[in-house]
Amino acid sequence: MRETHDVFAFAHIGDLHLQGGGDRNVDDLRAILAEIDGLHGYGLLDFAYLPGDLAEDGLAAQYTILINALAAHPRLPVRLIAGDHDRQYGTMTDFDALFAQVAGSARGGDHHAQDHHLSKFGQPDPVRQYYFADTIAGVRCLFLDMISAGYGRKGFGLDFRLGPYQLAWLRNELDYADRNGLPCAVFTHTYPDDLNGPGEKAALAGLIRGHNVRLVEMGHTHYNELAHDGRTLYASARSVGQNEDGSVGYAVAAIDGAVTSWRFKPLDQALPVTMITSPADRRLATAALGPSATITVRALVLSSAPQAAWCCWARVDDGPAYPMSPASPRIVEAQVPWPVGSRRLSVTVTNGTLNPCTLAPNTDTDSIEPVSCCFVPPLAPDRPGSDAFRTPFWPEKGIRGDQLGPNRNGRGW
């Protein structure tokens, strides 16, 4: 029997912008955490990622809302970084306390802030930076702090910078991953193209493209977006606290061997949910599909039912259903014929033993368009590390492509 392997998979909860304890986004946060915690309990997800802008004004009372919500799920691993709203008034005192309590604990990886100097008014300014690294499920995860020191006034002087210390650390981490054969996932608040430090946007984009960085997972945009440059997938998820992008929910991202995949999970969509993790869709591919007459289809399953209750099958175009079997605690797999000219691959999951031709309320399907054996990855983009090469519309993954929100189109709240 062929050796099977698991995948790296996590949930991304978008910018929270917490303000008052009775706000709708607080209820949404609690519901999202409950669902993700249940999935983690079944071994289906590795951790929950919070990409910054956790509190609207970076205040202790606002972080207390998050701390209380997380307290209901003490076994759920969490990784968090800072956003510009977390340094809204030029101070990180309250965020520092949150970081120490969450990231500094076993659930957050036991990480600590770094004391550095960043420029403000041309002078060095003492500031704490919150960057760290973990190896999770065989992937080197690098969490960056892109927020500058600011000038101590709300909405004034705050921009995106890494600083020389963090850039040097990042180079070392990427070299370490290369030496150890580890793929990388980078977690930031925003695109590298938004950096303002001298030469930093080119430096970060170059480091990402020059090393085995498979995924850059971001917040800040307030909408779902995917931008793939032929080597790296840049992905952002809609905000929980401020958004016009449809149903609230969370994103799921995975790295399975040579393939990176992503899908948005609306909170109002019932489990189970599936996501094809191999082969790659043409919009996210880095290499051609082999010339074999059969392909190996693998899919992540997110379900509130035990694996024994899953019923999964794959289809090529409108052809017959091929049963899929568990390959690991979170993955189902099948060998499927791939005739010349095939275009669409779909995987369907349901809890129970239904006929594959029978749809049920607890049924979900993910579909992709695999690349052909003639696929050639695109050349390096003119603006690496930006949204210039984003996928304009992909509703099956939750991508609207209209960039609603304040950070691209200037939409206010």
Long-range contacts (C-beta under 8 A, 24 or more apart in sequence): 4-327, 4-328, 4-331, 4-333, 5-257, 5-327, 5-328, 6-137, 6-328, 6-329, 6-330, 6-331, 7-137, 7-254, 7-255, 7-256, 7-277, 7-298, 7-300, 7-328, 7-330, 7-331, 8-46, 8-136, 8-137, 8-138, 8-139, 8-185, 8-254, 8-255, 8-256, 9-44, 9-45, 9-46, 9-137, 9-252, 9-253, 9-254, 9-255, 9-300, 9-330, 10-45, 10-46, 10-47, 10-48, 10-49, 10-136, 10-252, 10-253, 11-36, 11-39, 11-45, 11-47, 11-48, 11-49, 11-250, 11-251, 11-252, 11-265, 12-48, 12-49, 12-51, 12-217, 12-235, 12-237, 12-250, 12-251, 12-252, 12-253, 13-48, 13-49, 13-50, 13-237, 13-240, 13-250, 14-51, 14-219, 14-222, 14-237, 14-238, 14-239, 14-240, 14-243, 14-250, 14-251, 15-51, 15-52, 15-53, 15-54, 15-83, 15-85, 15-219, 15-220, 15-222, 15-239, 15-240, 15-241, 15-242, 16-50, 16-53, 16-54, 16-55, 16-66, 16-239, 16-240, 16-241, 17-53, 17-54, 17-55, 17-56, 17-85, 17-239, 17-240, 17-241, 17-242, 18-54, 18-55, 18-56, 18-62, 18-63, 18-65, 18-66, 18-241, 19-55, 19-56, 19-57, 19-62, 19-241, 21-65, 23-241, 25-240, 25-241, 25-242, 25-248, 26-65, 26-69, 28-240, 28-248, 28-267, 29-65, 29-66, 29-69, 29-240, 30-69, 30-72, 31-267, 32-240, 32-248, 32-249, 32-250, 32-267, 33-69, 33-70, 33-72, 33-73, 33-76, 34-72, 34-73, 35-250, 35-267, 35-271, 36-76, 36-250, 37-73, 37-75, 37-76, 38-304, 39-302, 39-303, 39-304, 40-75, 40-76, 40-77, 41-75, 42-303, 42-304, 42-306, 42-307, 42-329, 43-329, 43-330, 44-300, 44-301, 44-302, 44-303, 44-329, 44-330, 45-252, 45-302, 45-330, 46-77, 46-136, 46-137, 47-76, 47-77, 47-78, 47-79, 47-136, 48-76, 48-77, 48-78, 48-79, 48-250, 49-78, 49-79, 49-80, 49-187, 49-217, 50-78, 50-79, 50-80, 50-81, 51-80, 51-81, 51-83, 51-187, 51-188, 51-189, 51-217, 51-218, 51-219, 51-220, 51-237, 52-80, 52-81, 52-82, 52-83, 52-84, 52-85, 52-86, 52-147, 52-189, 52-219, 52-220, 53-83, 53-84, 53-85, 53-86, 53-189, 53-219, 53-220, 53-239, 53-241, 54-80, 54-83, 54-85, 54-86, 54-95, 54-98, 55-85, 55-86, 55-94, 55-95, 56-85, 56-88, 56-241, 57-85, 57-88, 57-89, 57-154, 58-85, 58-86, 58-87, 58-88, 58-89, 58-91, 58-92, 58-94, 58-95, 59-94, 60-94, 60-97, 63-94, 63-95, 63-97, 63-98, 66-98, 67-98, 67-101, 67-102, 70-102, 74-107, 75-107, 76-107, 77-107, 77-108, 77-109, 78-102, 78-103, 78-107, 78-108, 79-103, 79-108, 79-109, 79-134, 79-141, 79-143, 79-187, 80-108, 81-130, 81-131, 81-143, 81-144, 81-145, 81-187, 81-188, 81-189, 82-130, 82-145, 82-147, 82-189, 83-147, 83-189, 83-219, 83-220, 84-147, 84-158, 84-159, 84-160, 84-189, 84-220, 86-147, 87-147, 87-148, 87-149, 87-150, 87-158, 88-154, 88-155, 88-158, 89-150, 89-152, 89-153, 89-154, 90-149, 90-150, 90-151, 90-152, 90-153, 90-157, 90-158, 91-152, 92-127, 92-128, 92-130, 95-130, 96-128, 99-130, 103-130, 103-132, 109-134, 114-165, 114-166, 116-163, 116-165, 116-166, 117-163, 118-148, 118-149, 118-161, 118-163, 119-149, 119-161, 120-148, 120-149, 120-150, 120-151, 120-157, 121-151, 125-149, 129-163, 129-165, 129-166, 131-166, 131-169, 131-170, 133-173, 135-182, 138-182, 138-183, 139-182, 139-183, 139-184, 139-185, 139-214, 139-255, 140-173, 140-176, 140-177, 140-180, 140-182, 140-183, 140-184, 140-185, 141-184, 141-185, 141-187, 142-170, 142-173, 142-174, 142-184, 142-185, 142-186, 142-187, 143-187, 144-170, 144-186, 144-187, 144-188, 144-189, 146-188, 146-189, 146-190, 146-194, 146-195, 147-189, 148-196, 148-197, 159-196, 160-189, 160-190, 160-194, 160-195, 160-196, 160-197, 161-195, 161-196, 161-197, 161-200, 162-195, 162-197, 162-200, 162-203, 162-204, 163-197, 167-200, 167-203, 167-204, 170-204, 170-207, 171-207, 174-207, 174-211, 174-213, 175-211, 177-211, 177-212, 178-211, 178-212, 182-212, 183-212, 183-213, 183-214, 183-255, 184-211, 184-212, 184-213, 184-214, 184-215, 185-213, 185-214, 185-215, 185-216, 185-217, 185-253, 185-255, 186-213, 186-215, 186-216, 186-217, 187-216, 187-217, 187-218, 188-216, 188-217, 188-218, 189-218, 189-219, 189-220, 190-218, 190-219, 190-220, 190-221, 190-407, 191-216, 191-218, 191-220, 191-234, 191-385, 191-386, 191-387, 192-216, 192-384, 192-385, 192-386, 193-383, 193-384, 193-385, 193-386, 193-387, 194-220, 201-385, 204-385, 205-384, 205-385, 205-386, 206-384, 208-232, 208-384, 208-385, 209-380, 209-384, 209-385, 214-255, 214-260, 215-253, 215-255, 215-260, 215-262, 216-385, 217-251, 217-253, 220-407, 221-387, 221-403, 221-405, 221-407, 221-408, 222-404, 222-405, 222-406, 222-407, 223-400, 223-402, 223-403, 223-404, 223-405, 224-251, 224-264, 224-397, 224-398, 224-399, 224-400, 225-387, 225-390, 225-391, 225-399, 225-401, 225-403, 226-262, 226-283, 226-284, 226-390, 226-391, 226-394, 226-397, 226-399, 227-386, 227-387, 227-388, 227-389, 227-390, 227-391, 228-283, 228-284, 228-389, 228-391, 229-378, 229-380, 229-381, 229-384, 229-389, 230-286, 230-377, 230-378, 230-379, 230-380, 231-286, 231-377, 233-260, 233-262, 233-284, 234-385, 234-387, 235-262, 237-264, 238-264, 239-405, 242-405, 242-406, 242-413, 243-404, 243-405, 244-404, 244-405, 244-411, 245-400, 245-404, 245-405, 246-398, 246-400, 249-398, 251-398, 252-300, 252-302, 254-300, 256-298, 256-300, 256-331, 258-286, 258-287, 259-284, 260-284, 261-300, 262-397, 263-366, 263-397, 263-398, 264-397, 264-398, 264-399, 265-302, 265-398, 266-398, 269-364, 270-361, 270-362, 271-302, 271-303, 271-304, 271-305, 271-351, 271-362, 272-301, 272-302, 272-303, 272-304, 272-305, 272-310, 272-349, 272-350, 272-351, 272-362, 272-364, 273-301, 273-302, 273-303, 273-349, 273-364, 273-366, 274-299, 274-300, 274-301, 274-302, 274-312, 274-332, 274-347, 274-348, 274-349, 274-364, 274-365, 274-366, 275-299, 275-300, 275-302, 275-366, 276-345, 276-347, 276-366, 276-367, 276-368, 277-331, 279-345, 279-368, 279-370, 279-371, 280-368, 280-370, 280-371, 281-368, 281-369, 281-370, 281-371, 282-368, 282-369, 282-370, 282-371, 282-375, 283-369, 283-391, 283-394, 285-370, 285-371, 285-375, 285-377, 286-377, 287-371, 287-375, 287-377, 288-371, 288-372, 288-373, 288-374, 288-375, 288-376, 289-338, 289-370, 289-371, 289-372, 289-373, 289-375, 290-373, 291-373, 292-338, 293-337, 293-338, 293-339, 294-335, 294-336, 294-337, 294-338, 295-335, 295-336, 295-338, 295-345, 295-370, 296-333, 296-334, 296-335, 296-336, 297-322, 297-324, 297-333, 297-334, 297-335, 297-336, 297-345, 297-347, 298-327, 298-331, 298-332, 298-333, 299-324, 299-331, 299-332, 299-333, 299-347, 299-349, 299-366, 300-330, 300-331, 301-330, 301-331, 301-332, 301-349, 303-349, 303-351, 304-351, 305-351, 309-351, 309-352, 310-349, 310-350, 310-351, 311-349, 311-350, 311-351, 311-352, 311-353, 311-354, 312-347, 312-348, 312-349, 312-350, 313-347, 313-348, 313-356, 314-345, 314-346, 314-347, 314-348, 315-345, 315-346, 315-347, 315-348, 316-342, 316-344, 316-345, 317-342, 317-343, 317-344, 321-348, 321-356, 321-357, 323-356, 338-370, 342-370, 343-369, 344-368, 344-369, 345-369, 345-370, 366-396, 367-396
